[in-house]
Amino acid sequence: MKIAVIGYSGSGKSTLSRKLGEKYGLPVLHIDTVEFKPNWVIRSLPEKQRIVAEFLSQNDSWVIDGNYGKLHFWERMEQADKIIMLRFSRLQSFLRVIRRYQTYKGKSNRPDMAKGCHEKLDLNFIWRVVYGGRKKELRDRYQKVIDLYSHKTIHLNSQKQIDAFWKEEEQARLFSSLYL
């Protein structure tokens, strides 16, 4: 099983991906761990592309979370059996980021972040969550994903929908175990 999780900053991509990996025993790649080295240093594009390409080639099943268009985005979408698109409102995303910051403030042990990147919340990141990460280019990319892969795309726009998704996943797992 291959699952791509995409969506707006602060919508819960990494948490959902981690839980999916745990539930199905799949390796998880958080693209933020590829993007950054310790102290928020950005890796070179060729190095990032190499890391993602190696992960894709070395794993028959996976969960990958993140948007990053230059990091084999369309290859990930094509290979994925499921694409989960999280598009929470600006307010929901902002509040989730605030909660995450309160949980990990001053720590660098977030499982979806590169080692040595201490949790921070600055104006640039807030701007990205509320405005910058919702630009037309990204909205157009999401629309293209929907146009090309509607048959395997799941839209989740709130925590209530994520909770319903988990309930459906559990019911599907139970149902399939009855007939195997």
N, C-alpha and C positions, 0 to 999 in steps of 0.2 A: 504494500500500500504506500502511495506517495501522496502527501498532503502539503499543499502550498497555502500559507496563511498570509494574506496581505491586508492592508487597511491603513487608516489614518493613525498618526502618532498618538499614543495614549489610549488606543481603543482596546488594548489587551492582547495583541498578537502574540507576544512572547509568552504570556501566562497560558493562553490557550494552547500554543504549540508545545510547551513543556508538558502540560497535562495530557495532550494527545500522545506525545512520545511515551510518557509513563503508562498510559492506558493500553497502548498497542505494542509496547516494547520496541519502538522505532528510534533510530538515531535522530537527533534534532540539531539543526544548524540555525542559530540565530545570526542573521546577517550583520547585526550590530557588532558581534564578536569578530567578524571579518573586517568590518569597516575600521575599527579602532585598535590601536596598540595601547599599552599603558599610558596614563595621563592624557587620554583623549587625542593622541597623535593619530592622524589618519594615514592608513596604509596607502601605498601606491596602487593605482588602478590595475596594473598588470598582476601585482601580487594578490589583490583581492579576487580578481577573475580566476587566477590559478587555484586559489583555495576553494572557491565555489565549484569550479570544474572538477577538481579532485574529489570533492565530496559527492558530487553527482555521479561520477564514474565509479566510485568505490562502494556505493550503497544501492542495493536493489530496492530498498524501501526507505522512506525518510519523511520527516516533517521539516519544512524550511519556512521560517518567518522573516518577512521583510519585503520592502518594495524595491529599492535600489535597482533602477532600470538597466544600468550597465553591468550588472552582475548576473548575467545569464537569466534575466527575468523571463523572457519568452520561452526559453528552453525549459525553465521550471514550470511555467504554466502548461506547456505542451505535455510534459512528462507526468504531471500531477494527475492522480485519479480523482482527487477532490481539490477544489480551490475554495477556501473559506475567506470571504471578504468581510472585514469589519469596518463599518462606516458609522461610527458613533457621532453624535452631535458634537459641536465645538465645546459646549459646556460639559457634556459627559466626559469627553477626552481630557479636558483641563482638570476636572475634579479627580479623575483617575491618576493623572500625573502628580497632582498634589498629594494624594494618598500614597503613591509609590515613593515620592520624595520623603514623606514622613517616615515610612517604613525603613528606607535604606540610607537616610541622610548621613553623609560622612563615611559611608561604608563602600567597599568595592567588591562585595560578595554577591551582587545580583547575578543569578545564574544565566541571564541572557545578555550580559555585558562583558566586554573584554576585561581580563584581569588588570588591576591597577587603575581602573576608571572609577573614581569615587563618584557616588551619586551627587548630581548637582541640579539645580534649578535656577536658570538665569533667564534674563529677558529674551535672549536669542532663541532659547528652547521654547519658552512660552509662546513667542511669536510663531515659531514653526508649528506648534501644536494647534494654535487657534487660526492661523492664516496661511503661513508659508507652505505647510504640508498639505494644503487643500487647493493648490493652484490648478488652473485649467489643464495644464499638461498631465498632472496626475489623475484628475477626473476623467480626462480623455482616455488615458491608459486603462483605467478601470472600466470605462464603457467598452473599450475594445476587448477586454477580457470577457465581459458579459456577452458581447456580440459573437466572439469566437467560441466561448466555452460555457455557454449558459447551461448546457446539459450536465455540467459537473461543478457548477458554482453555487455555493451556499452563501446567502446574504444574512449577516447578523448585524443589527443596528442598535442593540441595547443589551444590557446584562440579562434582562428578562428573556430575550431571544437566545442568548448563550445558554441560559439555564434550560430552556426548552430543547435546544440542540443536544445537550448532554442527556436529557431524558430520552430523546429519540434514539441516540446512539446506544444507550443502555438497553432499550427495548429491542432494537435491531440485533444487538449482540445476543440477548436472551432468546429471541425468536430463532436466530440462525443456529444456536446451540441445540435447540430442540430437534432440528432436522438434519443434524450432521451425524 
